[in-house]
Amino acid sequence: MVKVIIFDFDGLVFDTETYDLEAFQELYIKYNVDFPIEDWIDSIGSSLRFDPYERLLSSYPEISRDNIRIERSNLYEKILEGKSPREGVVDYLERAFQLGIKIALASSSSRSWIDYHMNKLDVISFFDFICTSDDVENVKPEPDLYQKVLSYFEISPKEAVVFEDSPNGSLASIRAEIPCVIVPNEATKLLKFDERVVLRLNSKKDMTLDEVLDIVSVSTT
């Protein structure tokens, strides 16, 4: 029986990955510089293994990093206006609460980033435990974040299920031996995922949480 549902955040609860990418692409277009999209995609779901400002700053050494970061932040905030959690997310959170299932969040992002967006979306009250990059030595695709959640609730991997949107995130779940359901977003839907994921949805509207939990339960028996 699933006792804890663990959500990724960026790209899964809220499509920050797509919005952040849009902000960087707009910024690079403004300065007529090609954005390193492949490096960006490789880093999704993990810590950024490259500097997304590097190519732009190399082309315009007279621009300060602080100023360009402010410019990108303004673009990002404008894109976020009126945006909501991904389709079906709130339905899943409400249903998990009704079923008495604990809800956790495991993210490679910082706690400040998570708190900002979760409070903006008004969903933070659903979560019984939040684990971020501030809490572990290694982020996804390493299993540390998910292992910390298991430890906090004192449960086995089979008593949890993970919802992820990226290959790096799903691999972290698999390495922690937790069943993983993937719900890719616009930035990740064409990426290759590990074949060991239990289920793939295009949207949480594709299945109810109860239906997903039934499939997960069968997969772990």
Buried (B, 14 or more C-beta within 10 A) or exposed (E): EBBBBBBBBBBBBBBBBBBBBBBBBBBBEEEEBEBBEEBBBBBBBBEEEEEBBEBBBEEEEEBEEEEBEEBBEEBBEEBBEEBEBBBBBBBBBEBBBEEEBBBBBBBBBEBEBBEEBBEEBEBBEBBBBBBBBEBBEBBBBBBBBBBBBBEBBEBEBBBBBBBBBBBBBBBBBBBBBBBBBBBBBEBBEEBEBBEEBBBBBEEBEBBBBEEBBEBBBEEBE
